[in-house]
Amino acid sequence: MNKIWKINKKAPKSFLNKFPEYSELTLQLLWDRGLKTQKAIDEFFNPDYDEDLHDPFLLKDIKKAIKRIEKAAINKEKVAIFADYDADGICGAVLLTEVLKIFKIKPEVYIPDRNLEGYGLNLNAIKKLGKEGVSLILTIDCGMSDFEEVKLANKLGIDVILIDHHEILNKTPSAFAIINPKQKDCKYPFKYLSATGVAFKLAQAISKEKSWEKWLLDLVAISIVTDSMLLLGENRTLVNYGLVVLSQTKRAGLKALMKKARIDETNLNTYVLGFILGPRINAASRVDHGTIAYKLLIAFDKNQAEKIAQQLEEKNQQRQQLTKKILREARQRALKHYQKKKIIIEGDKNWLTGMAGLIAQRLRDEFWRPCFIYQEIDDFSTGSARTIPGFNLVKALSQCGKFLEDYGGHAEAAGFKVLNKNLNNFQDLLEKIAQKEIKKENLIPYLDIDVEVESDDLDWPIFKEIQKFEPFGSANLNPSFLIKELKVLEIRSVGSNGNHLKLFLEKETKKFKAIGFGLADFCDKIQIGDKVDIVFELIVNEWNGTKELQLKIIDLKKS
């Protein structure tokens, strides 16, 4: 699908003049990221653990939660952690397990089956924990929409502490305590923590040995990146330090996983977290059970860790094969009618619920429409949704509440459960909401471009400036540039399947190599001698001990 290229507005001269110590490129990138004050810029370029992290006691109910945990320790109560099955939930469960060790509490950890139980607390799990004598449940990365489940827990004499970061609906469950910075009356200034990040604030609040909690930052960094949280403000500091901790991690499980994935521990970045470690941790629950990933992350025995890491490697390969199969089937269905509708909603009894979010994201990216993917299991359909800018999923799902059994999540990514008999009504109402809220121009994808550059700009100094903006992630993407009228000297399709594009280009006697991952289709659209405009990221290609700058193509058009 053709994209509209949007070059960001130039930073005003008053801003450029205010910070003469920085180059115009750096200031433009800062402006694009909303970093416009000396304080914001200093925090961005010089993350400081002691200065940048907010007081954990600003979180509503955190003191109440700590007192309840202390009471449980004194009375030797049975405590359970109820964790979501994704990387954020799993990392949070491991973190809370270590926090509870301070109180000499050995919790039971309950991670629901993604494909059978679905997201969040469930009544059967609460009953099971009640029968086992649990009197306190700490949730992690779930619970904000589980009203009946919390009500049942209260009835069974179980106190519930909700530790979460998801959007809050009109009301909150009747939990003993809720630690979520998104509560309206919560004074915590940074609202974009991951759930593991929220749990980390609990660790920070109770840590008796100064800086002990820093060793938890490897888990926090993984959770922030895999959950696509904003990489600005406090999150940027947490990830910066988290990458350092990960390079020295004491966790045999993470060491084994990095070894299996052939990761260089001395060269860690957010790509490693988001595209290598994260998918392997998530693969456990997508095709099997999240407990496998939990056991890996708490493992301190090297041999055991290596066995589980091998398991996860195999699960990830299985996940990749399933993704290809389901994506192919879902895409064929979507192609039949997507142009007539403003949303895509597809499901099948053979599509695992655990794969729904991945498939929804891929279809959203290709067709640029909100996408809902589900699996039919008995009388219910359970799935995930991903959206485009301007269509709030939680808001839309709340308007469909009369047809839903459960829903929750974020504005951009959400989950839902619906009775099959209500599926058609749910689909019709969703489409009706989308027709009203999504304008025609919203259905054309756009590509944000930071700066237009000339051939002389592309050298090592500009690359070193870009490096200062790492770690990259949500709201702080690797800068994208536009260069026009490059002459095509050579065209190749490369890669094991020939699905990548390699170009040799020239402008004003300066030659460039460019790589476009998954863009081999352009081989049929351009010819040697053509002039092209390219949107790209500047990367380093290392080969046989040599390094050279290369253009990583995001999109291209004929000049």
C-alpha positions in Angstrom: 0.0 0.0 0.0 1.4 3.4 -1.0 2.3 5.6 1.9 2.0 9.4 2.3 5.4 10.8 3.2 5.3 13.4 5.9 8.4 15.4 6.7 8.2 16.8 10.2 8.0 20.5 10.6 11.3 22.3 11.0 12.1 23.3 14.6 11.7 27.1 15.0 14.8 29.3 14.9 14.1 30.4 18.5 14.6 26.8 19.6 17.7 26.3 17.5 19.2 29.6 18.9 18.4 28.6 22.5 20.7 25.6 22.4 23.8 26.6 20.4 25.9 23.7 21.8 23.9 21.2 19.7 23.9 20.7 15.9 20.9 21.6 13.9 20.2 17.9 13.2 20.3 17.0 16.9 18.0 19.9 17.7 15.6 18.9 15.0 15.4 15.3 16.3 14.9 16.6 19.9 12.1 18.9 18.7 10.4 16.0 16.8 10.4 14.0 20.1 8.9 16.8 22.1 12.1 17.5 24.1 12.0 21.3 24.2 13.4 22.3 27.7 16.9 22.1 29.2 15.6 19.7 31.8 14.0 17.3 29.3 17.1 17.4 27.1 19.5 16.8 30.0 17.4 13.8 31.2 17.3 12.4 27.7 21.0 12.6 27.0 22.3 12.0 30.5 20.0 9.4 32.2 20.6 9.4 36.0 19.1 6.7 38.1 19.0 8.7 41.3 17.7 11.9 39.7 15.3 10.6 37.0 13.2 8.0 38.9 10.2 9.3 40.7 9.3 8.6 44.3 7.5 5.2 44.4 5.4 6.4 47.3 3.6 8.8 44.9 1.8 5.7 43.6 -1.7 5.4 45.1 -2.1 2.5 47.4 1.5 1.5 47.5 1.9 2.0 51.3 -1.4 0.0 51.8 -0.1 -2.8 49.6 3.3 -3.0 51.5 1.5 -3.2 54.8 -0.7 -6.0 53.6 2.3 -7.9 52.3 4.0 -7.4 55.7 0.9 -8.7 57.5 0.9 -11.8 55.2 4.6 -12.4 56.1 4.0 -12.1 59.9 0.9 -14.4 59.8 2.6 -16.8 57.4 -0.3 -16.5 55.0 -0.3 -18.3 51.6 0.3 -15.8 48.9 -0.2 -16.2 45.1 1.1 -14.1 42.1 -1.4 -14.1 39.2 0.6 -13.1 36.2 -0.3 -12.4 32.6 1.3 -14.7 30.1 3.2 -12.2 28.0 6.8 -11.0 28.5 5.7 -8.1 30.7 3.6 -10.4 32.9 6.3 -13.1 33.1 9.1 -10.6 33.9 6.8 -9.0 36.5 6.1 -12.4 38.1 9.8 -13.1 38.4 10.4 -9.7 39.8 7.6 -10.0 42.4 8.9 -13.5 43.3 12.2 -12.0 44.2 10.6 -9.1 46.1 8.6 -11.4 48.2 11.8 -13.3 49.2 12.6 -10.2 51.3 9.5 -11.0 53.4 10.5 -14.7 53.4 7.3 -15.4 51.4 7.5 -18.2 48.8 4.5 -17.5 46.5 2.5 -19.8 44.3 2.7 -18.4 40.8 -0.4 -18.8 38.6 0.0 -18.1 34.9 -3.2 -18.8 32.9 -3.2 -20.8 29.7 -3.3 -18.2 27.0 -5.2 -20.4 24.5 -7.6 -22.0 27.0 -8.2 -19.5 29.8 -7.5 -16.2 28.0 -6.4 -12.9 29.4 -6.9 -11.8 33.0 -8.2 -13.3 36.2 -10.8 -16.1 35.8 -13.4 -17.5 38.2 -12.0 -21.1 38.1 -8.5 -19.9 38.9 -9.8 -17.9 41.9 -11.7 -20.9 43.2 -8.7 -23.1 42.8 -6.4 -20.7 44.7 -9.1 -20.3 47.4 -9.2 -24.1 47.9 -5.5 -24.2 48.3 -5.7 -21.7 51.2 -4.4 -18.6 49.4 -5.5 -15.4 51.3 -3.6 -12.8 49.2 -3.2 -12.5 45.5 -0.9 -10.0 43.7 -1.8 -9.6 40.1 0.8 -8.5 37.5 -0.2 -7.0 34.1 -3.9 -7.8 34.5 -7.0 -7.3 36.6 -8.2 -3.8 35.8 -11.4 -5.2 34.2 -11.9 -8.3 36.3 -14.8 -7.1 38.5 -16.5 -10.5 39.1 -13.3 -12.3 39.7 -12.1 -9.8 42.4 -15.6 -9.9 43.9 -15.4 -13.7 44.1 -12.0 -13.5 45.7 -13.3 -11.1 48.4 -16.2 -13.5 49.0 -13.7 -16.3 49.6 -11.7 -14.2 52.0 -8.9 -13.5 49.6 -7.4 -9.9 49.4 -6.3 -8.8 45.9 -3.6 -6.3 45.1 -3.8 -5.3 41.5 -0.4 -4.3 40.0 -1.1 -3.1 36.4 -0.6 -0.4 33.8 -3.6 -0.9 31.5 -6.3 1.6 30.7 -8.9 2.1 33.4 -12.5 2.0 32.5 -15.3 4.0 34.2 -14.7 2.1 37.5 -12.2 -0.1 39.2 -12.6 -3.6 40.8 -13.1 -3.8 44.6 -9.5 -4.9 45.2 -7.8 -4.4 48.5 -5.2 -2.1 46.8 -4.6 -1.0 43.2 -1.1 0.1 42.1 -1.6 1.6 38.6 -0.3 5.1 37.7 -3.2 5.5 35.3 -5.7 5.9 38.2 -7.3 9.3 38.0 -6.4 10.2 41.5 -2.9 8.8 41.4 -0.2 11.5 41.8 2.6 9.5 40.1 3.8 11.8 37.3 4.9 9.2 34.8 1.9 7.3 33.4 3.7 5.0 30.9 5.4 2.4 33.0 5.1 -1.3 32.0 3.5 -3.6 34.5 6.9 -4.9 35.5 7.9 -1.2 35.8 5.1 -0.7 38.3 6.2 -3.8 40.2 9.7 -2.4 40.2 8.4 0.7 42.0 7.1 -1.6 44.7 10.6 -3.2 44.9 12.1 0.3 45.1 9.8 1.2 47.9 10.6 -1.8 50.1 14.3 -2.2 49.2 16.2 -2.1 52.5 19.6 -2.6 50.9 20.4 0.5 48.8 20.5 -0.2 45.1 19.6 -3.9 45.6 16.6 -3.4 43.2 18.9 -2.3 40.4 19.6 -6.0 39.7 15.9 -6.3 38.7 16.4 -3.8 35.8 17.2 -6.5 33.2 13.6 -7.7 33.7 12.2 -4.1 33.6 14.0 -3.3 30.4 12.7 -6.4 28.6 9.2 -5.6 29.7 9.3 -2.0 28.6 10.5 -2.7 25.1 8.5 -5.9 24.4 5.3 -4.1 25.6 6.1 -1.1 23.3 6.0 1.4 26.1 7.2 5.0 25.4 11.0 5.2 25.5 11.1 8.6 27.0 11.3 10.0 30.5 11.6 7.4 33.3 11.4 4.5 30.9 14.4 5.7 29.0 16.5 5.7 32.2 15.2 2.3 33.3 16.0 0.8 29.9 19.5 2.5 29.8 20.4 1.0 33.1 18.6 -2.3 32.3 20.8 -2.9 29.3 23.8 -2.5 31.5 22.4 -5.0 34.1 21.5 -7.4 31.3 25.1 -7.4 30.1 26.1 -8.5 33.6 23.0 -10.5 34.5 23.2 -13.1 37.2 20.2 -15.0 35.7 21.3 -18.3 34.2 18.1 -18.3 32.2 18.7 -15.1 30.4 22.4 -16.1 29.9 21.3 -19.4 28.3 18.6 -17.6 26.2 21.2 -15.1 24.9 23.7 -17.9 24.2 21.1 -19.9 22.3 20.1 -16.9 20.2 23.8 -16.0 19.6 23.5 -12.6 21.2 26.7 -10.8 22.0 26.3 -9.7 25.6 28.7 -6.8 25.0 26.6 -5.3 22.3 23.0 -5.2 23.6 20.3 -2.8 22.4 16.6 -2.5 22.2 16.5 -4.5 19.0 17.9 -7.5 21.0 15.2 -7.0 23.6 12.3 -6.4 21.2 13.0 -8.7 18.3 15.2 -11.5 19.7 14.6 -12.1 23.5 11.0 -10.8 23.6 9.6 -13.1 20.9 11.3 -16.2 22.5 9.8 -15.4 25.9 6.4 -14.7 24.3 6.6 -17.9 22.2 6.0 -20.0 25.3 2.4 -18.8 25.9 1.6 -18.4 22.2 2.1 -22.1 21.3 2.3 -23.8 24.7 2.3 -22.3 28.2 3.8 -19.2 29.8 5.1 -21.2 32.7 8.0 -22.4 30.5 9.3 -18.8 30.2 8.8 -18.2 33.9 10.8 -21.3 34.8 13.6 -20.1 32.5 13.8 -16.6 34.1 13.9 -17.9 37.7 16.4 -20.7 36.9 19.8 -20.2 38.4 21.1 -23.7 37.5 23.1 -23.5 34.2 22.2 -27.0 32.9 18.5 -26.6 33.7 18.5 -23.1 32.1 20.1 -24.4 28.9 17.5 -27.2 28.6 14.6 -24.7 29.0 16.3 -22.2 26.6 16.4 -25.0 24.0 12.7 -25.6 24.6 11.9 -21.9 24.0 14.0 -21.9 20.9 11.9 -24.7 19.5 8.7 -23.0 20.6 9.8 -19.8 18.8 10.4 -21.8 15.6 7.0 -23.3 15.9 5.5 -19.9 16.5 7.2 -18.6 13.3 5.7 -21.4 11.2 2.2 -20.9 12.7 2.5 -17.2 12.0 3.1 -17.8 8.3 0.2 -20.3 8.0 -2.4 -18.2 9.9 -1.3 -15.0 8.2 -1.6 -16.5 4.8 -5.2 -17.7 5.6 -6.3 -14.5 7.3 -4.8 -12.4 4.5 -6.7 -14.3 1.8 -10.0 -13.6 3.7 -9.2 -10.0 4.3 -8.4 -9.4 0.6 -12.0 -10.3 -0.4 -13.7 -7.4 1.4 -11.3 -5.0 3.2 -11.9 -2.2 0.6 -15.6 -2.1 1.5 -15.1 -1.9 5.2 -13.2 0.2 7.8 -12.2 -2.7 10.0 -10.9 -6.2 9.5 -12.3 -8.9 11.7 -11.5 -12.5 11.0 -11.4 -15.7 13.1 -11.2 -19.5 12.9 -11.4 -22.4 15.3 -7.9 -23.5 14.2 -6.2 -20.1 14.8 -4.6 -20.1 18.2 -5.6 -17.2 20.5 -2.0 -16.8 21.3 -1.2 -15.9 17.7 -4.0 -13.4 17.4 -2.1 -10.3 18.3 0.8 -11.0 15.9 -1.6 -11.6 13.0 -3.7 -8.6 13.8 -0.6 -6.4 13.8 0.7 -7.8 10.5 -2.7 -7.3 8.8 -3.1 -3.8 10.4 0.2 -2.8 8.9 -0.6 -4.2 5.4 -4.2 -3.0 5.0 -4.0 0.0 7.4 -7.3 -0.7 9.2 -8.1 -1.7 12.8 -7.8 -5.4 12.8 -9.5 -8.0 15.1 -8.4 -11.6 15.0 -10.0 -14.4 17.1 -10.2 -18.1 17.8 -13.5 -19.9 18.2 -13.4 -22.2 21.2 -16.7 -24.0 22.0 -19.3 -21.2 22.6 -16.8 -18.3 22.7 -14.5 -16.4 20.5 -11.4 -14.9 22.1 -8.9 -12.6 20.3 -6.8 -9.6 20.0 -7.0 -6.3 18.2 -4.5 -3.7 16.8 -5.5 -0.3 15.5 -4.4 2.7 13.5 -4.1 6.3 14.8 -7.4 7.9 15.6 -9.4 4.7 16.6 -9.2 4.0 20.3 -9.7 0.2 20.8 -10.7 0.4 24.5 -13.2 3.1 23.8 -14.7 1.1 20.8 -14.8 -2.1 22.8 -16.5 -0.3 25.7 -19.3 0.8 23.3 -19.7 -2.9 22.3 -19.9 -4.0 26.0 -23.4 -5.4 25.7 -22.1 -8.1 23.3 -18.8 -8.8 25.1 -18.0 -11.2 27.9 -14.7 -9.5 28.6 -12.3 -6.9 27.2 -9.4 -4.7 28.1 -6.0 -3.4 27.2 -4.6 -0.2 25.7 -5.9 2.3 23.1 -3.6 0.8 20.5 -3.7 -2.9 21.5 -6.5 -4.8 23.2 -8.1 -8.2 23.9 -11.7 -9.3 23.8 -14.0 -12.3 24.4 -17.5 -12.7 22.9 -20.1 -15.4 22.8 -20.3 -16.8 19.3 -24.1 -16.1 19.2 -23.2 -12.4 19.6 -20.4 -12.4 17.1 -22.3 -11.0 14.2 -23.9 -8.2 16.3 -20.4 -7.4 17.7 -18.9 -7.2 14.2 -21.8 -5.0 12.9 -21.5 -2.6 15.8 -17.7 -2.3 15.5 -18.0 -1.5 11.8 -20.7 1.1 12.6 -18.4 2.7 15.1 -15.5 2.6 12.7 -17.6 4.1 9.9 -18.4 7.1 12.2 -15.0 7.6 13.7 -12.5 6.8 10.9 -12.3 9.3 8.1 -11.3 8.2 4.6 -7.9 9.9 4.8 -7.1 7.9 8.0 -7.1 4.8 5.9 -4.0 5.9 4.0 -0.9 5.0 5.9 1.7 7.8 6.4 5.4 7.7 7.0 6.9 10.2 9.4 10.3 11.5 8.2 12.6 13.4 10.6 14.8 15.3 8.2 15.6 15.6 4.5 19.3 15.2 3.9 21.8 15.6 1.0 24.5 13.1 0.0 27.3 15.1 1.7 25.4 14.8 5.1 25.8 11.0 5.1 29.0 10.3 6.9 30.3 9.0 10.2 29.8 12.2 12.2 26.0 12.1 11.5 25.9 8.5 12.5 27.6 9.3 15.8 25.0 12.0 16.4 22.2 9.5 15.8 23.8 7.0 18.3 23.3 9.6 21.1 19.6 9.0 20.8 19.8 5.3 21.7 18.1 3.3 23.1 15.5 3.5 20.4 11.8 2.5 20.8 8.3 3.8 21.0 8.2 7.6 20.7 12.0 7.6 20.1 12.3 5.6 16.9 15.6 5.3 15.0 15.6 8.6 13.0 14.3 8.4 9.5 15.7 10.5 6.7 14.7 11.4 3.1 17.2 11.7 0.3 16.1 12.5 -3.3 17.2 11.8 -6.8 19.6 8.9 -6.2 20.7 7.2 -9.4 20.2 3.4 -9.4 23.5 1.7 -10.5 22.6 -1.9 -9.6 19.6 -3.9 -8.4 19.7 -7.3 -6.6 17.3 -9.5 -4.7 19.2 -11.1 -1.8 18.5 -13.3 1.3 17.9 -17.1 1.5 14.4 -16.6 0.0 15.4 -13.7 -2.3 12.9 -11.4 -0.5 15.3 -8.6 0.4 16.3 -5.7 -1.9 19.9 -4.5 -2.4 20.7 -1.4 -4.3 23.9 0.4 -5.4 23.2 4.1 -5.7 24.9 7.3 -6.6 24.4 11.0 -6.1 26.8 13.7 -7.0 29.7 11.3 -7.4 29.1 9.8 -3.9 28.1 6.1 -3.9 25.9 4.3 -1.4 24.8 0.8 -0.7 21.2 0.3 0.5 19.3 -2.7 1.8 15.5 -3.1 2.0 14.4 -6.0 4.2 11.3 -7.7 2.7 11.2 -5.2 -0.2 12.3 -7.4 -3.1 9.1 -6.5 -4.9 10.7 -3.2 -5.8 13.1 -5.2 -8.1 10.2 -5.3 -10.7 9.3 -1.6 -10.2 12.6 0.1 -10.8 15.4 -0.2 -13.4 19.1 0.6 -13.6 19.4 4.3 -14.5 16.2 5.3 -12.7 16.4 8.1 -10.1 14.7 7.3 -6.8 13.7 9.0 -3.6 14.4 6.9 -0.5 13.2 7.1 3.1 15.8 5.3 5.2 17.6 4.7 8.5 21.4 5.0 8.6 22.9 1.8 9.8 26.4 0.1 10.0 27.1 -3.0 8.0 29.9 -5.1 9.5 31.6 -7.7 7.3 34.9 -9.5 7.7 36.1 -7.0 10.3 35.2 -3.9 8.2 32.5 -1.4 8.9 30.6 0.8 6.4 27.6 3.0 6.5 24.5 1.7 4.7 21.0 2.9 4.0 18.3 0.7 5.5 15.4 1.4 3.1 12.0 2.0 4.7 10.2 3.1 1.5 11.1 4.3 -1.9 9.5 6.0 -4.9 10.7 7.0 -8.4 11.9 10.6 -8.4 
